């Protein structure tokens, strides 16, 4: 009986490990989440461990309505690009939702802060 329990425990452990690695995660972004930028970036790239198909991207700022953004490519890929996000000064939360190849929905947020514009100083 102890051999059977050990065998079942090993099978259960392998099955749980497989489930834990089945979901695709984002491994990074450019610019990185938490970055403080002088201006809105020309694009935002999100890199994943395995191909995903992005189903939604939106930016949210305090006191403003959520604004939908588009991304490319429209097919599954390991790098997703959001062109010209037009982030306003202040903290922006870029929310994304994607569908992994195993059919699971994965979500994430990239927080980016754009510095307020500074007024030019008059020459003395």
N, C-alpha and C positions, 0 to 999 in steps of 0.2 A: 504494500500500500504506500509506503513512503516514496518509492520510486515513481509511482503514478502521480502523486502530488507534486513531486519535483518536476516531472515532465510537463504537467499541466501549468505549473507556475512559470516554467520557461516559455511555453507557448503564449501564455497570457502576457508576459513581459515583452516578447517580440511583437505581439499584436498591438500593444499600447504604444510601443516605440514607433511602429509604422504609422499609427494614427497621429501621433504628435508631429511627425515630420511631413505629413500629407499636406498640410496647409502651407501655401506659399506666402512668404513674408517679404516686405520691402527691406532691402539691405542698406539703403542710403538715398540721399537726394542731393541735388546740386541746384541752388544753394542748400546747405545743410539746415535742418530744422533748428531753430534757435538763432539763426544768423541775424545780424543787424546790418542793413544795407543802406547805402547812400541814396539809392533810387530803386524803383521797381526793376527786377531783373528782366532781361529780354526773353527768358524762358526759364522754366523749372523742369528738371529731369528727375524722375523717380526710377530707381533700379531695384529689380526683384530677383530673388533666388532662382525662380523658374518663370516661364512665360505666363502672363496674365492678360486678360482683356478688361480694360478700364470701362466701367459702366456709368460712372458719374464723377465729376470734379466740380467743386464749388468753393468760393472764397467767402469767408465771413469776417466782418469787422464789427467791433462794438458800436451799437447804435445805428447800424446800416443793414439793409436787407441782404440776405444771401444772394450771391451772384454766381450763376453757372459759368463754368469755363469749359473749353473743349480741349481734347488731347489727341495726340497721334502716337502710334498708328491706331487704326480702328480694329486691327486684328491682334491676336495674342503676341506679346513681345516681352522681353526682359527689361527693356528701357522704354519708359513712357515720357513723352515731352508735352509740356503745356506751354504753348507759344504766347508771348505778350500778355501776361496775366494782369497787367495794369493795376498793381497793388498801390493803394493810396498810403500816404504817410500814416504811421501807427502800426499796431500789431494786427497781422492778418493770419487767419487760420485757414489753410488750404486743405479741405477735406476731400478724400478720394475713396472710391469704392471700386473694387475689381473682382473679377470672377477667375479663380484659378482653374487650371486644366482638369483638376479632379472634381470640379463642380462646387467648391466651397467659395463663399463670399468672404473677401478680406477687405478690411477698412483701415484707414490711417489718417493722420493729420500732420501737416508740416506747418510749423509756426514760424513766420518771418516778420521782422520789424523793419519798416522803411522809415529812415530818419526824416523829420520835418525839413522842408526847404529852409535854408538860412538866407536872410536878406543880405544883399551885398552891402558892404560897408563903404561909406563915402571916403574918398581920399582926403587926407589932412593937409 
